[in-house]
Amino acid sequence: MPGELVEAPIEVYRFDPATDKAPRYERHVLSLAPHTPVLTALLRIRAEEDPTLSLRYSCRSAICGSCAMLINSKSRLACQTPIGPEIERHGRIVVDPMRNQPVLRDLVTEMTPFWSQYRRIEPHLIADPAHPMPEGRPTSMTPAQVERFRETPRCIACAACYSACPAVEADPMFPGPMALAKLYRFVVDPRDGATRERLVRIQPNGLWLCLRCHLCTEACPKGVRPSERIMDLKELAIAAQGATDPGSRHAVAFKENIRERGVLNELKLARQTAGTAGFLAQLPQGVRIARRKPELSKTPPTIAGKEEVEKLYEALDDGGSSA
Ligand code: FES
């Protein structure tokens, strides 16, 4: 019904590291129209109930990327998330600061780690000395070339993907989805003269730590689909350098391993990924695993219907996907 209001219980994370021993949640109940953005609700709490609440925002139109936060545990833009569906689904709205970044105060996080990773990929064209750009303006690109990175410029650097990424949580040296999506943009740009160097440089502690969970793609409010760009980068890295990094060796070995019998031969995969020396170094751990799960130490039989698996591989090879 037009004009209908809903009771919205909102629990807001509060923490000032300078004065508080531990974070707490403050509960507010507002009457709001279902389409009201979470950001508007927070601004109303700040205007009417607690002027000390700290949060970032600017455009209120999903353009500036300032208002990313966790809303019911998902990384979202607060100005783009209406309260109605959240209340319907969860019965309340719990608002937290983004993950993977230290809290400065309440919902405001320190974004230096995020921006440091962005700088690490050198987010600018690097001229190719063999083909210098005409003075004052870059060489032009064809529409087909631009199409290859059509989605990446939509990124508003809100860091929702960085907050959602479990690989960043596990290893702060992982560049994160946004930096890698931006890297892809320069790697496929025909005007860039450092494609191979970029791909070689990013592999250790970089590309192959991605778990392919696609949480970054789910979190991205602009449809950049960073996880897909990371998969593209993996293929480009193997094409440029071969399977020389442990991560790329594992990806290529995994594919060839299953092709043999239609099922994964775990023992062989460990040897293919780590090489003989690495395999021997892992042997004590392998023996412990084999004691618990003896089936993993045996070569599995070829599955029935392996021809169907082979057909899948032929289709994959046609599409050129290995990572
Ligand atoms: S306030 Fe600018 S994106 Fe939300």
Residues whose N, C-alpha, C, O or C-beta is under 5 A from the ligand:
A	BS01	FES	Y57 S58 C59 R60 S61 A62 I63 C64 G65 S66 C67 L77 C79
